[in-house]
Amino acid sequence: MLPIINRTRAFFLKNKELILFNLILVVIFFPITYQQAVIFDTSDYGSKLNVAKYIDQTGEFGYMGQSIPTPFFYIGIIFFKRIFGFSYSFGQMITILLCYPLIGNIIYSQLKKVNNAMNGWKGMLVTFGIIIAAPLFFFVFKDQHFYFGYIGLALYHNPTIILLRPFALILWLLTLNNFFRDKLIVWETVFGLVALIVVTIIKPSYTLCIFPGMGIVFLWQLFKRRKINWWYAIIVFFVPALLVLGRQYFVYFQNQVGGDSKIIFAPFKVISWMSDYILPKYILSILFPLTVSLIFFKKVLHDRAMVIAWLIFGIGTIYGYLLAQTGSAQYEGNFLWSTQITLFILFFQSIIFFLAQDVSKNRLRLTSIAIWSVLAVQVVCGIIYYVHCFIDPIYI
């Protein structure tokens, strides 16, 4: 028993800063999560709660006789209800609250890997900034909107997009690590497959973008006769993605879970309903990755991860701005989730790219200050948006 106690004590002493950081993330995001999941349960949380109750109480893995295309969040709620005896509201609150330290640890580990200066509290502060950053809502004085018309980053009203972020980030990292390798690494291959399936059944928004995005990359690699991990790309990535997305499409659009909804080509229909300032709000949403890419334009063009991140975000933009649904879901903006999650991945990859650059020269120091300033402004906007959502749960 004593060796176990000593090892446990050594682990906590060695990682005390990171453990404290995880606790801080939980403390910071507890009030807004508690408010949305427990108090203000008429938001998106409320509808999810009703489905989870129905599944748990009836034993039927569906809702009112219909299959559920995205069941992962409900499983989390029921898990905490049955194993720990929490209420359904507290079950969904804990499910979401755990996402913040999870994504915090993923981001922090990548920051340290790319730049030694990001070790310790400096890296943790940047990690917090990535988690909470928001668009520059300069038009709030004109239309009183903090969210409508922008591409959201940190959001609090929709539980599945919060749950999606850490798993989408895991899938992104595993895809980059394995897609271009000469040989398979077994554990990463298994994790990649699991991550793809989990990401898709949480919310298909990201898979809908990375699937065609990596398809374009795959064809480009073939055209240029460059190496690609065929087994991973086809068996682990493309085939499972196609199968899961195909099933979800059938369940939602063909099996009438989506009611009378159909996918239509309707350029700017949804986003123009939200705001009159489409282009400026779009630019204000992507200002940090745009600034990084313009300043280091030539290097970005030769950076595989950045090019792919922009490609996938471009696909997400096409979905969010050019597609819509008919029927009762026409103004729900469901395709905008793709735009938002791909912007988050682009935001993360832009910071990783920026931290890998040598900015020791005087000219580059000035550009470095400019880039950090843009990031700082987006972080401040994120903090203001957090306070706004806490004071007024109507998030728009």
TORKOL-4160 file (C-alpha; in steps of 0.2 Angstrom, whole numbers, padded with zeros to 4 digits, m for minus):
396
<pt num="1" X="0000" Y="0000" Z="0000"/>
<pt num="2" X="0014" Y="0012" Z="0004"/>
<pt num="3" X="0022" Y="0012" Z="m0013"/>
<pt num="4" X="0005" Y="0016" Z="m0021"/>
<pt num="5" X="0003" Y="0031" Z="m0009"/>
<pt num="6" X="0021" Y="0037" Z="m0013"/>
<pt num="7" X="0018" Y="0035" Z="m0032"/>
<pt num="8" X="0001" Y="0044" Z="m0030"/>
<pt num="9" X="0009" Y="0058" Z="m0020"/>
<pt num="10" X="0024" Y="0060" Z="m0032"/>
<pt num="11" X="0012" Y="0061" Z="m0047"/>
<pt num="12" X="0002" Y="0075" Z="m0039"/>
<pt num="13" X="0018" Y="0084" Z="m0034"/>
<pt num="14" X="0025" Y="0083" Z="m0051"/>
<pt num="15" X="0008" Y="0089" Z="m0060"/>
<pt num="16" X="0001" Y="0100" Z="m0046"/>
<pt num="17" X="0001" Y="0115" Z="m0058"/>
<pt num="18" X="m0008" Y="0106" Z="m0072"/>
<pt num="19" X="m0020" Y="0098" Z="m0059"/>
<pt num="20" X="m0024" Y="0116" Z="m0052"/>
<pt num="21" X="m0027" Y="0122" Z="m0070"/>
<pt num="22" X="m0040" Y="0108" Z="m0073"/>
<pt num="23" X="m0048" Y="0113" Z="m0057"/>
<pt num="24" X="m0048" Y="0132" Z="m0062"/>
<pt num="25" X="m0056" Y="0127" Z="m0078"/>
<pt num="26" X="m0070" Y="0118" Z="m0070"/>
<pt num="27" X="m0073" Y="0132" Z="m0057"/>
<pt num="28" X="m0073" Y="0145" Z="m0072"/>
<pt num="29" X="m0085" Y="0136" Z="m0083"/>
<pt num="30" X="m0096" Y="0129" Z="m0069"/>
<pt num="31" X="m0107" Y="0144" Z="m0067"/>
<pt num="32" X="m0112" Y="0146" Z="m0085"/>
<pt num="33" X="m0114" Y="0127" Z="m0087"/>
<pt num="34" X="m0125" Y="0126" Z="m0071"/>
<pt num="35" X="m0135" Y="0140" Z="m0077"/>
<pt num="36" X="m0138" Y="0132" Z="m0095"/>
<pt num="37" X="m0140" Y="0114" Z="m0089"/>
<pt num="38" X="m0149" Y="0116" Z="m0073"/>
<pt num="39" X="m0158" Y="0133" Z="m0071"/>
<pt num="40" X="m0161" Y="0139" Z="m0089"/>
<pt num="41" X="m0167" Y="0122" Z="m0096"/>
<pt num="42" X="m0178" Y="0129" Z="m0109"/>
<pt num="43" X="m0162" Y="0131" Z="m0120"/>
<pt num="44" X="m0155" Y="0117" Z="m0131"/>
<pt num="45" X="m0151" Y="0108" Z="m0115"/>
<pt num="46" X="m0170" Y="0106" Z="m0111"/>
<pt num="47" X="m0174" Y="0097" Z="m0127"/>
<pt num="48" X="m0159" Y="0085" Z="m0124"/>
<pt num="49" X="m0165" Y="0082" Z="m0106"/>
<pt num="50" X="m0182" Y="0076" Z="m0112"/>
<pt num="51" X="m0174" Y="0064" Z="m0124"/>
<pt num="52" X="m0162" Y="0057" Z="m0111"/>
<pt num="53" X="m0177" Y="0055" Z="m0099"/>
<pt num="54" X="m0187" Y="0045" Z="m0112"/>
<pt num="55" X="m0173" Y="0033" Z="m0116"/>
<pt num="56" X="m0169" Y="0030" Z="m0098"/>
<pt num="57" X="m0187" Y="0028" Z="m0092"/>
<pt num="58" X="m0193" Y="0017" Z="m0107"/>
<pt num="59" X="m0177" Y="0007" Z="m0111"/>
<pt num="60" X="m0180" Y="0012" Z="m0129"/>
<pt num="61" X="m0165" Y="0018" Z="m0137"/>
<pt num="62" X="m0175" Y="0031" Z="m0147"/>
<pt num="63" X="m0188" Y="0044" Z="m0145"/>
<pt num="64" X="m0206" Y="0042" Z="m0147"/>
<pt num="65" X="m0203" Y="0028" Z="m0159"/>
<pt num="66" X="m0190" Y="0036" Z="m0169"/>
<pt num="67" X="m0171" Y="0032" Z="m0170"/>
<pt num="68" X="m0158" Y="0045" Z="m0163"/>
<pt num="69" X="m0145" Y="0049" Z="m0176"/>
<pt num="70" X="m0133" Y="0057" Z="m0162"/>
<pt num="71" X="m0135" Y="0047" Z="m0146"/>
<pt num="72" X="m0118" Y="0051" Z="m0138"/>
<pt num="73" X="m0123" Y="0065" Z="m0126"/>
<pt num="74" X="m0139" Y="0056" Z="m0120"/>
<pt num="75" X="m0127" Y="0041" Z="m0115"/>
<pt num="76" X="m0117" Y="0053" Z="m0104"/>
<pt num="77" X="m0132" Y="0060" Z="m0095"/>
<pt num="78" X="m0139" Y="0042" Z="m0092"/>
<pt num="79" X="m0122" Y="0036" Z="m0086"/>
<pt num="80" X="m0120" Y="0049" Z="m0073"/>
<pt num="81" X="m0139" Y="0046" Z="m0068"/>
<pt num="82" X="m0137" Y="0028" Z="m0066"/>
<pt num="83" X="m0119" Y="0026" Z="m0059"/>
<pt num="84" X="m0119" Y="0041" Z="m0047"/>
<pt num="85" X="m0137" Y="0044" Z="m0044"/>
<pt num="86" X="m0137" Y="0062" Z="m0051"/>
<pt num="87" X="m0152" Y="0070" Z="m0058"/>
<pt num="88" X="m0154" Y="0071" Z="m0077"/>
<pt num="89" X="m0150" Y="0090" Z="m0076"/>
<pt num="90" X="m0134" Y="0087" Z="m0066"/>
<pt num="91" X="m0129" Y="0072" Z="m0077"/>
<pt num="92" X="m0129" Y="0083" Z="m0092"/>
<pt num="93" X="m0120" Y="0097" Z="m0083"/>
<pt num="94" X="m0106" Y="0086" Z="m0077"/>
<pt num="95" X="m0105" Y="0078" Z="m0095"/>
<pt num="96" X="m0102" Y="0095" Z="m0102"/>
<pt num="97" X="m0091" Y="0102" Z="m0088"/>
<pt num="98" X="m0079" Y="0088" Z="m0090"/>
<pt num="99" X="m0076" Y="0094" Z="m0108"/>
<pt num="100" X="m0066" Y="0109" Z="m0102"/>
<pt num="101" X="m0052" Y="0100" Z="m0093"/>
<pt num="102" X="m0051" Y="0087" Z="m0107"/>
<pt num="103" X="m0049" Y="0100" Z="m0121"/>
<pt num="104" X="m0038" Y="0110" Z="m0109"/>
<pt num="105" X="m0026" Y="0096" Z="m0107"/>
<pt num="106" X="m0026" Y="0092" Z="m0126"/>
<pt num="107" X="m0022" Y="0110" Z="m0131"/>
<pt num="108" X="m0009" Y="0113" Z="m0117"/>
<pt num="109" X="0000" Y="0097" Z="m0122"/>
<pt num="110" X="0001" Y="0102" Z="m0140"/>
<pt num="111" X="0007" Y="0120" Z="m0135"/>
<pt num="112" X="0021" Y="0113" Z="m0125"/>
<pt num="113" X="0026" Y="0101" Z="m0139"/>
<pt num="114" X="0028" Y="0115" Z="m0152"/>
<pt num="115" X="0036" Y="0128" Z="m0140"/>
<pt num="116" X="0046" Y="0125" Z="m0124"/>
<pt num="117" X="0041" Y="0143" Z="m0118"/>
<pt num="118" X="0023" Y="0137" Z="m0117"/>
<pt num="119" X="0027" Y="0126" Z="m0102"/>
<pt num="120" X="0019" Y="0131" Z="m0086"/>
<pt num="121" X="0006" Y="0145" Z="m0083"/>
<pt num="122" X="0011" Y="0154" Z="m0099"/>
<pt num="123" X="0005" Y="0139" Z="m0109"/>
<pt num="124" X="m0010" Y="0137" Z="m0098"/>
<pt num="125" X="m0015" Y="0155" Z="m0100"/>
<pt num="126" X="m0014" Y="0153" Z="m0119"/>
<pt num="127" X="m0024" Y="0137" Z="m0118"/>
<pt num="128" X="m0038" Y="0146" Z="m0108"/>
<pt num="129" X="m0038" Y="0160" Z="m0121"/>
<pt num="130" X="m0041" Y="0147" Z="m0135"/>
<pt num="131" X="m0055" Y="0139" Z="m0125"/>
<pt num="132" X="m0064" Y="0155" Z="m0122"/>
<pt num="133" X="m0060" Y="0166" Z="m0137"/>
<pt num="134" X="m0075" Y="0174" Z="m0147"/>
<pt num="135" X="m0077" Y="0184" Z="m0163"/>
<pt num="136" X="m0074" Y="0203" Z="m0161"/>
<pt num="137" X="m0092" Y="0208" Z="m0159"/>
<pt num="138" X="m0090" Y="0227" Z="m0165"/>
<pt num="139" X="m0107" Y="0228" Z="m0172"/>
<pt num="140" X="m0115" Y="0225" Z="m0155"/>
<pt num="141" X="m0118" Y="0243" Z="m0153"/>
<pt num="142" X="m0128" Y="0243" Z="m0170"/>
<pt num="143" X="m0139" Y="0227" Z="m0168"/>
<pt num="144" X="m0136" Y="0221" Z="m0150"/>
<pt num="145" X="m0130" Y="0204" Z="m0156"/>
<pt num="146" X="m0115" Y="0196" Z="m0149"/>
<pt num="147" X="m0118" Y="0180" Z="m0158"/>
<pt num="148" X="m0130" Y="0181" Z="m0173"/>
<pt num="149" X="m0121" Y="0184" Z="m0189"/>
<pt num="150" X="m0104" Y="0179" Z="m0182"/>
<pt num="151" X="m0095" Y="0162" Z="m0182"/>
<pt num="152" X="m0096" Y="0157" Z="m0164"/>
<pt num="153" X="m0081" Y="0150" Z="m0156"/>
<pt num="154" X="m0085" Y="0148" Z="m0137"/>
<pt num="155" X="m0103" Y="0144" Z="m0136"/>
<pt num="156" X="m0113" Y="0139" Z="m0121"/>
<pt num="157" X="m0131" Y="0136" Z="m0126"/>
<pt num="158" X="m0129" Y="0120" Z="m0136"/>
<pt num="159" X="m0121" Y="0105" Z="m0127"/>
<pt num="160" X="m0117" Y="0094" Z="m0141"/>
<pt num="161" X="m0105" Y="0108" Z="m0149"/>
<pt num="162" X="m0096" Y="0109" Z="m0133"/>
<pt num="163" X="m0095" Y="0090" Z="m0131"/>
<pt num="164" X="m0089" Y="0090" Z="m0149"/>
<pt num="165" X="m0074" Y="0101" Z="m0148"/>
<pt num="166" X="m0062" Y="0090" Z="m0138"/>
<pt num="167" X="m0066" Y="0075" Z="m0148"/>
<pt num="168" X="m0065" Y="0084" Z="m0165"/>
<pt num="169" X="m0048" Y="0091" Z="m0159"/>
<pt num="170" X="m0042" Y="0073" Z="m0155"/>
<pt num="171" X="m0048" Y="0067" Z="m0172"/>
<pt num="172" X="m0039" Y="0082" Z="m0181"/>
<pt num="173" X="m0022" Y="0077" Z="m0172"/>
<pt num="174" X="m0024" Y="0059" Z="m0176"/>
<pt num="175" X="m0028" Y="0062" Z="m0194"/>
<pt num="176" X="m0013" Y="0073" Z="m0197"/>
<pt num="177" X="m0002" Y="0061" Z="m0188"/>
<pt num="178" X="m0007" Y="0045" Z="m0197"/>
<pt num="179" X="m0013" Y="0051" Z="m0215"/>
<pt num="180" X="0004" Y="0053" Z="m0222"/>
<pt num="181" X="0014" Y="0040" Z="m0213"/>
<pt num="182" X="0023" Y="0025" Z="m0221"/>
<pt num="183" X="0017" Y="0013" Z="m0208"/>
<pt num="184" X="0003" Y="0011" Z="m0195"/>
<pt num="185" X="0005" Y="0014" Z="m0177"/>
<pt num="186" X="m0008" Y="0001" Z="m0169"/>
<pt num="187" X="m0014" Y="0011" Z="m0155"/>
<pt num="188" X="m0016" Y="0028" Z="m0165"/>
<pt num="189" X="m0025" Y="0018" Z="m0178"/>
<pt num="190" X="m0037" Y="0011" Z="m0165"/>
<pt num="191" X="m0039" Y="0028" Z="m0157"/>
<pt num="192" X="m0042" Y="0036" Z="m0174"/>
<pt num="193" X="m0056" Y="0024" Z="m0179"/>
<pt num="194" X="m0064" Y="0027" Z="m0162"/>
<pt num="195" X="m0062" Y="0046" Z="m0162"/>
<pt num="196" X="m0070" Y="0046" Z="m0180"/>
<pt num="197" X="m0085" Y="0036" Z="m0174"/>
<pt num="198" X="m0087" Y="0046" Z="m0158"/>
<pt num="199" X="m0085" Y="0063" Z="m0166"/>
<pt num="200" X="m0099" Y="0058" Z="m0179"/>
<pt num="201" X="m0111" Y="0052" Z="m0167"/>
<pt num="202" X="m0109" Y="0067" Z="m0155"/>
<pt num="203" X="m0113" Y="0078" Z="m0170"/>
<pt num="204" X="m0109" Y="0075" Z="m0188"/>
<pt num="205" X="m0105" Y="0093" Z="m0191"/>
<pt num="206" X="m0086" Y="0091" Z="m0191"/>
<pt num="207" X="m0085" Y="0074" Z="m0200"/>
<pt num="208" X="m0096" Y="0082" Z="m0214"/>
<pt num="209" X="m0081" Y="0094" Z="m0217"/>
<pt num="210" X="m0065" Y="0083" Z="m0213"/>
<pt num="211" X="m0072" Y="0069" Z="m0224"/>
<pt num="212" X="m0073" Y="0078" Z="m0241"/>
<pt num="213" X="m0058" Y="0089" Z="m0235"/>
<pt num="214" X="m0046" Y="0074" Z="m0233"/>
<pt num="215" X="m0054" Y="0066" Z="m0249"/>
<pt num="216" X="m0047" Y="0081" Z="m0258"/>
<pt num="217" X="m0030" Y="0079" Z="m0250"/>
<pt num="218" X="m0030" Y="0061" Z="m0254"/>
<pt num="219" X="m0034" Y="0064" Z="m0272"/>
<pt num="220" X="m0020" Y="0078" Z="m0273"/>
<pt num="221" X="m0007" Y="0066" Z="m0265"/>
<pt num="222" X="m0012" Y="0053" Z="m0278"/>
<pt num="223" X="m0010" Y="0066" Z="m0292"/>
<pt num="224" X="0007" Y="0072" Z="m0286"/>
<pt num="225" X="0012" Y="0054" Z="m0282"/>
<pt num="226" X="0016" Y="0058" Z="m0264"/>
<pt num="227" X="0015" Y="0045" Z="m0250"/>
<pt num="228" X="m0001" Y="0042" Z="m0241"/>
<pt num="229" X="m0006" Y="0029" Z="m0228"/>
<pt num="230" X="m0018" Y="0019" Z="m0239"/>
<pt num="231" X="m0024" Y="0007" Z="m0226"/>
<pt num="232" X="m0027" Y="0021" Z="m0213"/>
<pt num="233" X="m0035" Y="0033" Z="m0226"/>
<pt num="234" X="m0048" Y="0020" Z="m0233"/>
<pt num="235" X="m0051" Y="0007" Z="m0220"/>
<pt num="236" X="m0050" Y="0018" Z="m0204"/>
<pt num="237" X="m0056" Y="0035" Z="m0211"/>
<pt num="238" X="m0066" Y="0035" Z="m0227"/>
<pt num="239" X="m0076" Y="0019" Z="m0225"/>
<pt num="240" X="m0081" Y="0022" Z="m0207"/>
<pt num="241" X="m0086" Y="0040" Z="m0210"/>
<pt num="242" X="m0096" Y="0036" Z="m0225"/>
<pt num="243" X="m0105" Y="0022" Z="m0216"/>
<pt num="244" X="m0109" Y="0032" Z="m0200"/>
<pt num="245" X="m0114" Y="0048" Z="m0210"/>
<pt num="246" X="m0125" Y="0037" Z="m0222"/>
<pt num="247" X="m0134" Y="0030" Z="m0207"/>
<pt num="248" X="m0137" Y="0047" Z="m0199"/>
<pt num="249" X="m0143" Y="0054" Z="m0216"/>
<pt num="250" X="m0156" Y="0040" Z="m0218"/>
<pt num="251" X="m0162" Y="0041" Z="m0200"/>
<pt num="252" X="m0164" Y="0060" Z="m0200"/>
<pt num="253" X="m0169" Y="0064" Z="m0217"/>
<pt num="254" X="m0177" Y="0048" Z="m0224"/>
<pt num="255" X="m0184" Y="0041" Z="m0208"/>
<pt num="256" X="m0193" Y="0058" Z="m0204"/>
<pt num="257" X="m0183" Y="0061" Z="m0187"/>
<pt num="258" X="m0181" Y="0078" Z="m0195"/>
<pt num="259" X="m0199" Y="0080" Z="m0199"/>
<pt num="260" X="m0202" Y="0089" Z="m0216"/>
<pt num="261" X="m0184" Y="0095" Z="m0217"/>
<pt num="262" X="m0174" Y="0093" Z="m0233"/>
<pt num="263" X="m0157" Y="0100" Z="m0238"/>
<pt num="264" X="m0158" Y="0115" Z="m0250"/>
<pt num="265" X="m0145" Y="0126" Z="m0259"/>
<pt num="266" X="m0150" Y="0143" Z="m0252"/>
<pt num="267" X="m0135" Y="0155" Z="m0252"/>
<pt num="268" X="m0135" Y="0167" Z="m0237"/>
<pt num="269" X="m0153" Y="0163" Z="m0232"/>
<pt num="270" X="m0149" Y="0158" Z="m0214"/>
<pt num="271" X="m0135" Y="0170" Z="m0210"/>
<pt num="272" X="m0144" Y="0185" Z="m0218"/>
<pt num="273" X="m0159" Y="0181" Z="m0207"/>
<pt num="274" X="m0147" Y="0183" Z="m0192"/>
<pt num="275" X="m0138" Y="0199" Z="m0198"/>
<pt num="276" X="m0136" Y="0212" Z="m0211"/>
<pt num="277" X="m0117" Y="0213" Z="m0209"/>
<pt num="278" X="m0112" Y="0196" Z="m0216"/>
<pt num="279" X="m0095" Y="0200" Z="m0223"/>
<pt num="280" X="m0088" Y="0211" Z="m0209"/>
<pt num="281" X="m0094" Y="0199" Z="m0196"/>
<pt num="282" X="m0086" Y="0185" Z="m0205"/>
<pt num="283" X="m0069" Y="0193" Z="m0205"/>
<pt num="284" X="m0071" Y="0198" Z="m0187"/>
<pt num="285" X="m0074" Y="0180" Z="m0183"/>
<pt num="286" X="m0059" Y="0174" Z="m0192"/>
<pt num="287" X="m0047" Y="0188" Z="m0188"/>
<pt num="288" X="m0034" Y="0179" Z="m0178"/>
<pt num="289" X="m0031" Y="0164" Z="m0191"/>
<pt num="290" X="m0032" Y="0177" Z="m0205"/>
<pt num="291" X="m0019" Y="0188" Z="m0197"/>
<pt num="292" X="m0007" Y="0174" Z="m0194"/>
<pt num="293" X="m0010" Y="0167" Z="m0212"/>
<pt num="294" X="m0007" Y="0185" Z="m0220"/>
<pt num="295" X="0008" Y="0189" Z="m0210"/>
<pt num="296" X="0016" Y="0172" Z="m0214"/>
<pt num="297" X="0008" Y="0169" Z="m0231"/>
<pt num="298" X="0022" Y="0160" Z="m0240"/>
<pt num="299" X="0026" Y="0149" Z="m0225"/>
<pt num="300" X="0007" Y="0145" Z="m0223"/>
<pt num="301" X="0006" Y="0139" Z="m0241"/>
<pt num="302" X="0020" Y="0126" Z="m0237"/>
<pt num="303" X="0013" Y="0121" Z="m0221"/>
<pt num="304" X="0002" Y="0105" Z="m0223"/>
<pt num="305" X="m0008" Y="0107" Z="m0207"/>
<pt num="306" X="m0012" Y="0125" Z="m0210"/>
<pt num="307" X="m0017" Y="0122" Z="m0229"/>
<pt num="308" X="m0029" Y="0107" Z="m0224"/>
<pt num="309" X="m0036" Y="0117" Z="m0209"/>
<pt num="310" X="m0041" Y="0132" Z="m0221"/>
<pt num="311" X="m0048" Y="0119" Z="m0233"/>
<pt num="312" X="m0059" Y="0111" Z="m0221"/>
<pt num="313" X="m0064" Y="0128" Z="m0214"/>
<pt num="314" X="m0068" Y="0133" Z="m0232"/>
<pt num="315" X="m0080" Y="0117" Z="m0233"/>
<pt num="316" X="m0088" Y="0122" Z="m0217"/>
<pt num="317" X="m0091" Y="0140" Z="m0223"/>
<pt num="318" X="m0099" Y="0133" Z="m0239"/>
<pt num="319" X="m0111" Y="0122" Z="m0228"/>
<pt num="320" X="m0115" Y="0136" Z="m0216"/>
<pt num="321" X="m0117" Y="0150" Z="m0229"/>
<pt num="322" X="m0124" Y="0142" Z="m0244"/>
<pt num="323" X="m0135" Y="0127" Z="m0237"/>
<pt num="324" X="m0151" Y="0127" Z="m0227"/>
<pt num="325" X="m0165" Y="0116" Z="m0222"/>
<pt num="326" X="m0183" Y="0117" Z="m0227"/>
<pt num="327" X="m0198" Y="0116" Z="m0215"/>
<pt num="328" X="m0198" Y="0120" Z="m0197"/>
<pt num="329" X="m0179" Y="0119" Z="m0196"/>
<pt num="330" X="m0175" Y="0131" Z="m0209"/>
<pt num="331" X="m0169" Y="0145" Z="m0197"/>
<pt num="332" X="m0161" Y="0134" Z="m0184"/>
<pt num="333" X="m0144" Y="0136" Z="m0193"/>
<pt num="334" X="m0139" Y="0118" Z="m0191"/>
<pt num="335" X="m0126" Y="0119" Z="m0205"/>
<pt num="336" X="m0117" Y="0133" Z="m0196"/>
<pt num="337" X="m0111" Y="0121" Z="m0183"/>
<pt num="338" X="m0099" Y="0115" Z="m0197"/>
<pt num="339" X="m0093" Y="0132" Z="m0199"/>
<pt num="340" X="m0090" Y="0135" Z="m0181"/>
<pt num="341" X="m0081" Y="0118" Z="m0177"/>
<pt num="342" X="m0070" Y="0120" Z="m0192"/>
<pt num="343" X="m0066" Y="0138" Z="m0187"/>
<pt num="344" X="m0061" Y="0132" Z="m0169"/>
<pt num="345" X="m0049" Y="0119" Z="m0177"/>
<pt num="346" X="m0042" Y="0132" Z="m0188"/>
<pt num="347" X="m0040" Y="0144" Z="m0173"/>
<pt num="348" X="m0030" Y="0131" Z="m0164"/>
<pt num="349" X="m0019" Y="0126" Z="m0178"/>
<pt num="350" X="m0015" Y="0144" Z="m0182"/>
<pt num="351" X="m0008" Y="0146" Z="m0164"/>
<pt num="352" X="0002" Y="0130" Z="m0166"/>
<pt num="353" X="0009" Y="0136" Z="m0182"/>
<pt num="354" X="0013" Y="0154" Z="m0175"/>
<pt num="355" X="0022" Y="0147" Z="m0160"/>
<pt num="356" X="0033" Y="0136" Z="m0171"/>
<pt num="357" X="0039" Y="0152" Z="m0180"/>
<pt num="358" X="0056" Y="0160" Z="m0175"/>
<pt num="359" X="0051" Y="0178" Z="m0171"/>
<pt num="360" X="0068" Y="0183" Z="m0163"/>
<pt num="361" X="0072" Y="0196" Z="m0177"/>
<pt num="362" X="0066" Y="0214" Z="m0174"/>
<pt num="363" X="0054" Y="0215" Z="m0189"/>
<pt num="364" X="0046" Y="0199" Z="m0183"/>
<pt num="365" X="0045" Y="0204" Z="m0165"/>
<pt num="366" X="0033" Y="0218" Z="m0171"/>
<pt num="367" X="0022" Y="0206" Z="m0181"/>
<pt num="368" X="0022" Y="0194" Z="m0166"/>
<pt num="369" X="0016" Y="0209" Z="m0155"/>
<pt num="370" X="0002" Y="0212" Z="m0168"/>
<pt num="371" X="m0003" Y="0194" Z="m0168"/>
<pt num="372" X="m0003" Y="0192" Z="m0149"/>
<pt num="373" X="m0014" Y="0208" Z="m0148"/>
<pt num="374" X="m0027" Y="0201" Z="m0160"/>
<pt num="375" X="m0028" Y="0185" Z="m0150"/>
<pt num="376" X="m0029" Y="0195" Z="m0134"/>
<pt num="377" X="m0044" Y="0205" Z="m0141"/>
<pt num="378" X="m0053" Y="0190" Z="m0146"/>
<pt num="379" X="m0050" Y="0182" Z="m0129"/>
<pt num="380" X="m0057" Y="0198" Z="m0120"/>
<pt num="381" X="m0072" Y="0197" Z="m0132"/>
<pt num="382" X="m0074" Y="0179" Z="m0126"/>
<pt num="383" X="m0074" Y="0184" Z="m0108"/>
<pt num="384" X="m0087" Y="0198" Z="m0111"/>
<pt num="385" X="m0098" Y="0185" Z="m0121"/>
<pt num="386" X="m0096" Y="0173" Z="m0106"/>
<pt num="387" X="m0103" Y="0187" Z="m0094"/>
<pt num="388" X="m0116" Y="0192" Z="m0106"/>
<pt num="389" X="m0123" Y="0174" Z="m0108"/>
<pt num="390" X="m0122" Y="0172" Z="m0089"/>
<pt num="391" X="m0132" Y="0188" Z="m0086"/>
<pt num="392" X="m0144" Y="0185" Z="m0101"/>
<pt num="393" X="m0146" Y="0167" Z="m0106"/>
<pt num="394" X="m0153" Y="0172" Z="m0122"/>
<pt num="395" X="m0137" Y="0170" Z="m0131"/>
<pt num="396" X="m0140" Y="0180" Z="m0148"/>
